[in-house]
Amino acid sequence: MTNASFPVSHLLMQLPPDRNNNIRTFTRRQISVVGGGLYFAGSMNASASTAGRVPGLSAPDDNGERLYKRPVEKSGGHGVGWSEITPYTFVTYTGWEEKPVSIADPEGTEIDAKFVSEAEGELKVLLAPILRFADFPDGSNPQIQDILSPASFIQGFAPELIGDPVQPEDVLNMYSDTRGGLVFYNYELKSHWIISATVYQRRVYIIALHGTALQWKRNFDRMKRTALSFCILI
């Protein structure tokens, strides 16, 4: 295998479509077998990382798409008693760059990754223990639908995610889908947020994208594609 990077769009076309028919997600095996060359080459070709961080973005393909995979080498256990973090992936675009996170962020230790695009907005990934909501027996692996309803989930997380509570009239669209065997809750909010969340191994995984009114209008489809490409590599 050479070190030449593989186009993200080429790899996506090799994977079966999900129930939406236009969003493809990834299992751990698909990443290692189909996308292994992309991740290795992408990591080598990505811009140099800030000290203390490991780059996870591939080089852009001909369409400007970039695949992010949480690096195995990335530090961070998010508190005492937390298990190892299962890697996640999502598709983003040229112009999105990873930024360092800090415990001084409003989300504190629960923010795992943060990206910014001057043209398109901001993106963050948060990880939170399910013990915030319910005490499940040791060894159990509940899914998101076992913990909260879609409406209860966004009402509980909104102050932390977007800085304000969410009322029913603030939700433009709310639905669930299944990716890689996990149920995801998805939200589009009037305040120009797109959010997708799931639960795996007693941890809540959330991706949240936000833009200004103009960014929302111009880039909604790309923001939504990124949110719906969010997948846990189980």
C-alpha positions as CSV (number, residue, x, y, z in Angstrom):
1,M,0.0,0.0,0.0
2,T,1.3,3.5,-0.9
3,N,0.9,6.5,1.3
4,A,-1.3,8.3,-1.2
5,S,-4.5,9.4,0.4
6,F,-7.8,7.9,-0.8
7,P,-10.7,10.2,-1.7
8,V,-13.4,10.2,1.1
9,S,-16.2,10.2,-1.5
10,H,-14.6,7.2,-3.2
11,L,-14.7,5.3,0.1
12,L,-18.2,6.4,0.9
13,M,-19.4,5.0,-2.4
14,Q,-18.0,1.5,-1.4
15,L,-20.1,1.4,1.7
16,P,-23.8,0.4,1.8
17,P,-26.3,3.3,2.2
18,D,-28.2,3.6,5.5
19,R,-31.9,4.0,5.8
20,N,-31.6,7.6,4.5
21,N,-30.0,6.4,1.3
22,N,-27.7,9.4,1.1
23,I,-25.7,9.2,4.3
24,R,-23.1,6.5,4.8
25,T,-21.7,5.6,8.2
26,F,-18.9,3.4,9.2
27,T,-18.3,0.3,11.4
28,R,-14.9,-0.3,13.0
29,R,-14.2,-3.1,10.4
30,Q,-15.2,-0.9,7.5
31,I,-12.8,1.8,8.6
32,S,-9.9,-0.7,9.1
33,V,-10.5,-2.6,5.9
34,V,-12.0,-0.1,3.4
35,G,-10.7,3.1,4.9
36,G,-7.5,2.1,6.6
37,G,-5.4,3.5,3.8
38,L,-7.3,6.8,4.1
39,Y,-6.9,7.2,7.8
40,F,-3.2,6.3,7.7
41,A,-2.5,8.6,4.8
42,G,-4.8,11.3,6.1
43,S,-3.1,11.4,9.5
44,M,0.3,11.8,7.7
45,N,-0.9,14.5,5.4
46,A,-3.0,16.5,7.9
47,S,-1.6,19.7,9.1
48,A,0.7,19.6,12.1
49,S,-1.1,19.2,15.4
50,T,-1.0,21.6,18.2
51,A,1.3,20.3,21.0
52,G,-0.4,17.6,23.0
53,R,-3.0,16.8,20.4
54,V,-3.1,14.0,17.8
55,P,-4.5,14.8,14.4
56,G,-7.4,12.7,13.3
57,L,-8.5,14.5,10.0
58,S,-7.8,13.0,6.7
59,A,-6.5,15.1,3.8
60,P,-9.4,16.5,1.7
61,D,-10.5,14.5,-1.3
62,D,-11.4,16.1,-4.7
63,N,-14.8,17.2,-3.3
64,G,-13.2,18.8,-0.2
65,E,-14.5,16.1,2.1
66,R,-12.4,15.1,5.1
67,L,-13.0,12.1,7.4
68,Y,-12.3,12.6,11.1
69,K,-11.6,9.5,13.3
70,R,-10.9,10.0,16.9
71,P,-7.2,8.8,17.2
72,V,-6.6,5.8,19.4
73,E,-3.6,7.7,20.8
74,K,-5.6,10.7,21.9
75,S,-5.5,11.2,25.6
76,G,-8.5,11.8,27.8
77,G,-10.5,9.4,30.0
78,H,-12.9,12.1,31.1
79,G,-12.8,11.5,34.8
80,V,-12.2,8.8,37.3
81,G,-14.1,5.6,36.6
82,W,-14.5,6.2,32.9
83,S,-13.8,3.3,30.5
84,E,-11.7,3.7,27.4
85,I,-13.3,5.9,24.8
86,T,-14.5,4.0,21.7
87,P,-13.4,5.9,18.6
88,Y,-16.0,7.8,16.6
89,T,-16.0,9.2,13.1
90,F,-17.7,11.9,11.0
91,V,-17.3,13.5,7.6
92,T,-16.5,17.2,7.4
93,Y,-15.1,19.6,4.8
94,T,-12.1,21.7,3.8
95,G,-12.0,24.8,6.1
96,W,-12.9,23.0,9.3
97,E,-10.0,22.8,11.7
98,E,-9.6,21.2,15.1
99,K,-9.1,23.5,18.1
100,P,-7.7,22.6,21.5
101,V,-10.2,22.0,24.3
102,S,-10.0,23.1,27.9
103,I,-11.6,22.4,31.2
104,A,-12.4,26.1,31.1
105,D,-14.9,25.5,28.3
106,P,-18.6,25.7,29.4
107,E,-18.9,22.0,28.9
108,G,-15.9,21.3,31.1
109,T,-14.3,17.9,30.9
110,E,-17.2,16.5,28.9
111,I,-16.1,18.2,25.6
112,D,-13.9,15.8,23.7
113,A,-13.3,17.6,20.4
114,K,-13.9,21.0,18.9
115,F,-13.7,22.3,15.3
116,V,-14.2,25.7,13.8
117,S,-14.8,27.0,10.3
118,E,-14.8,30.7,9.6
119,A,-17.2,30.2,6.7
120,E,-19.5,27.5,8.2
121,G,-19.6,27.7,12.0
122,E,-18.6,25.5,14.9
123,L,-18.7,21.8,15.8
124,K,-18.1,20.0,19.1
125,V,-18.3,16.5,20.3
126,L,-19.3,15.8,23.9
127,L,-19.0,12.7,26.0
128,A,-21.1,12.2,29.2
129,P,-21.7,9.4,31.6
130,I,-25.2,7.9,31.6
131,L,-25.1,8.0,35.4
132,R,-26.3,11.6,34.9
133,F,-29.7,10.1,34.0
134,A,-30.0,6.7,35.5
135,D,-28.2,4.0,37.4
136,F,-28.0,0.9,35.3
137,P,-26.5,-2.4,36.6
138,D,-22.7,-3.0,36.1
139,G,-22.1,-4.8,32.8
140,S,-25.2,-3.5,31.1
141,N,-25.0,-1.6,27.9
142,P,-28.2,0.4,27.5
143,Q,-29.0,2.3,24.3
144,I,-30.2,5.9,24.2
145,Q,-33.9,4.8,23.9
146,D,-33.6,2.9,27.2
147,I,-32.6,6.0,29.1
148,L,-34.7,9.0,27.8
149,S,-37.2,9.9,25.2
150,P,-36.1,12.2,22.3
151,A,-37.9,15.2,23.9
152,S,-36.5,14.5,27.4
153,F,-33.0,14.1,26.0
154,I,-32.8,17.5,24.3
155,Q,-34.5,19.3,27.2
156,G,-32.0,17.8,29.6
157,F,-28.9,18.5,27.5
158,A,-29.8,21.8,25.8
159,P,-28.6,24.2,28.5
160,E,-25.2,22.5,28.4
161,L,-25.1,22.1,24.6
162,I,-26.4,25.5,23.4
163,G,-26.4,27.6,26.6
164,D,-30.2,27.9,26.8
165,P,-33.2,25.7,27.6
166,V,-35.2,24.3,24.7
167,Q,-39.0,24.4,24.5
168,P,-41.0,22.3,22.1
169,E,-41.6,25.3,19.8
170,D,-37.8,25.7,19.5
171,V,-37.4,22.3,17.7
172,L,-37.8,22.4,13.9
173,N,-37.2,18.7,13.5
174,M,-36.7,15.8,15.8
175,Y,-36.3,12.1,14.7
176,S,-34.3,9.0,15.3
177,D,-32.3,6.7,13.0
178,T,-30.0,3.7,13.4
179,R,-26.3,3.7,12.5
180,G,-24.0,0.8,13.0
181,G,-26.5,-0.9,15.2
182,L,-27.0,2.1,17.5
183,V,-30.1,4.3,17.7
184,F,-29.3,8.1,17.3
185,Y,-31.6,11.0,18.3
186,N,-31.4,13.9,15.9
187,Y,-32.5,17.5,16.3
188,E,-32.7,20.7,14.2
189,L,-33.3,23.8,16.3
190,K,-34.5,27.3,15.5
191,S,-31.4,28.7,17.1
192,H,-29.3,27.2,14.2
193,W,-28.1,24.0,15.9
194,I,-28.0,20.5,14.5
195,I,-27.4,17.8,17.1
196,S,-27.0,14.0,16.9
197,A,-26.6,11.8,19.9
198,T,-26.3,8.1,20.9
199,V,-25.3,5.9,23.8
200,Y,-22.7,3.2,23.9
201,Q,-21.0,1.4,26.8
202,R,-22.6,3.7,29.4
203,R,-21.4,6.8,27.7
204,V,-23.4,9.5,25.8
205,Y,-21.8,10.6,22.5
206,I,-23.1,13.9,21.1
207,I,-22.1,15.9,18.0
208,A,-23.4,19.5,17.8
209,L,-23.0,22.0,15.0
210,H,-23.9,25.6,15.1
211,G,-23.9,28.5,12.6
212,T,-25.0,32.1,12.3
213,A,-28.3,32.7,10.4
214,L,-26.3,33.2,7.2
215,Q,-24.1,30.1,7.7
216,W,-27.3,28.1,8.5
217,K,-28.9,29.3,5.3
218,R,-25.9,28.6,3.1
219,N,-24.5,25.4,4.6
220,F,-27.5,23.6,6.2
221,D,-27.2,20.5,4.0
222,R,-23.5,20.2,4.7
223,M,-24.0,20.6,8.4
224,K,-26.7,18.0,8.4
225,R,-24.6,15.6,6.4
226,T,-21.8,16.0,9.0
227,A,-24.2,15.3,11.9
228,L,-25.7,12.3,10.3
229,S,-22.3,10.8,9.4
230,F,-21.4,10.7,13.1
231,C,-20.9,7.1,14.0
232,I,-19.4,5.1,16.9
233,L,-16.9,2.4,15.7
234,I,-18.3,-0.6,17.6
